[in-house]
Amino acid sequence: MSDENYYWIKKGEHTTRIGLTKEGQDALGNVKYVELPDIDSDIKKGESSGEIEAQKAVVELESPVSGKIVKVNDKLNDNPELLNGTEKDAWFFEVNN
């Protein structure tokens, strides 16, 4: 899923958080499973950093940024439906700035 409108990027002081926009939520439908990248792994913009299994599609989670993964939303392991909620809760991971 490489459509830039499907991801939001929030740059903080030390990290940048990546999440799923409302438009992305609508395109996927209810999320059933998400595979997140490993902490301390390096990712490059456009590379696959995981997978999203949802009602309407199974898609690669293509990172919209480059960096080292410093935090993942591990709540998604048990509650992938958080990706169907508010954008505040619908985040995947953070990279260092």
C-alpha positions as CSV (number, residue, x, y, z in Angstrom):
1,M,0.0,0.0,0.0
2,S,2.1,2.9,-1.3
3,D,-0.6,5.6,-1.6
4,E,0.8,8.5,0.4
5,N,-2.7,9.6,1.4
6,Y,-3.0,6.4,3.4
7,Y,-0.2,7.3,5.9
8,W,0.2,10.2,8.3
9,I,3.6,11.3,9.5
10,K,4.1,13.2,12.8
11,K,7.5,14.5,13.4
12,G,8.4,14.9,17.0
13,E,11.5,16.3,18.7
14,H,13.4,13.0,18.6
15,T,11.2,10.6,16.6
16,T,8.8,10.5,13.7
17,R,5.6,8.4,14.1
18,I,3.9,6.7,11.2
19,G,0.2,5.9,11.2
20,L,-2.8,5.0,9.1
21,T,-5.1,7.9,7.9
22,K,-8.9,7.7,7.8
23,E,-8.6,7.4,4.0
24,G,-6.3,4.4,4.5
25,Q,-8.8,2.9,7.0
26,D,-11.6,3.2,4.5
27,A,-9.6,1.6,1.7
28,L,-8.7,-1.4,3.8
29,G,-11.8,-2.0,5.8
30,N,-11.5,-3.7,9.2
31,V,-7.9,-4.6,10.1
32,K,-7.6,-8.2,11.3
33,Y,-3.8,-8.6,11.6
34,V,-0.7,-6.4,11.4
35,E,2.9,-7.5,11.2
36,L,5.2,-4.7,12.5
37,P,9.0,-4.2,11.9
38,D,11.5,-5.2,14.5
39,I,12.9,-2.5,16.9
40,D,16.4,-1.4,15.9
41,S,15.9,-2.4,12.3
42,D,16.8,0.1,9.6
43,I,14.1,0.9,7.0
44,K,14.2,2.9,3.8
45,K,11.4,5.0,2.3
46,G,9.3,2.8,0.0
47,E,10.5,-0.5,1.4
48,S,8.2,-3.0,3.0
49,S,8.3,-2.7,6.8
50,G,5.5,-5.2,7.6
51,E,2.1,-6.4,6.4
52,I,-1.5,-5.4,7.0
53,E,-4.3,-8.0,6.7
54,A,-7.7,-6.4,6.4
55,Q,-11.3,-7.0,5.3
56,K,-10.7,-5.7,1.8
57,A,-7.0,-6.4,1.1
58,V,-3.7,-7.8,2.3
59,V,-1.1,-5.2,1.7
60,E,2.6,-4.5,2.4
61,L,3.2,-1.7,4.9
62,E,5.5,0.4,2.8
63,S,7.4,2.9,4.9
64,P,6.9,6.6,4.0
65,V,10.1,7.5,5.7
66,S,13.7,6.2,6.2
67,G,15.3,5.6,9.6
68,K,15.9,3.2,12.5
69,I,12.9,1.7,14.2
70,V,12.9,2.9,17.8
71,K,9.4,2.1,18.8
72,V,6.5,0.0,17.6
73,N,2.8,0.0,18.6
74,D,2.9,-3.4,20.2
75,K,-0.8,-3.0,21.3
76,L,-1.6,-3.9,17.6
77,N,-0.4,-7.5,18.2
78,D,-3.4,-8.2,20.4
79,N,-5.7,-5.4,19.1
80,P,-5.1,-4.8,15.4
81,E,-8.6,-3.2,15.3
82,L,-6.9,-0.1,16.9
83,L,-6.0,0.8,13.3
84,N,-9.7,1.3,12.6
85,G,-10.0,3.9,15.4
86,T,-8.8,7.5,15.7
87,E,-5.6,8.5,14.0
88,K,-4.1,9.0,17.5
89,D,-4.4,5.2,18.1
90,A,-3.9,4.1,14.5
91,W,-0.1,4.2,14.4
92,F,2.5,1.6,13.4
93,F,6.0,2.6,14.5
94,E,8.4,5.4,15.1
95,V,11.8,6.1,13.6
96,N,14.6,8.2,14.9
97,N,15.0,11.7,13.3
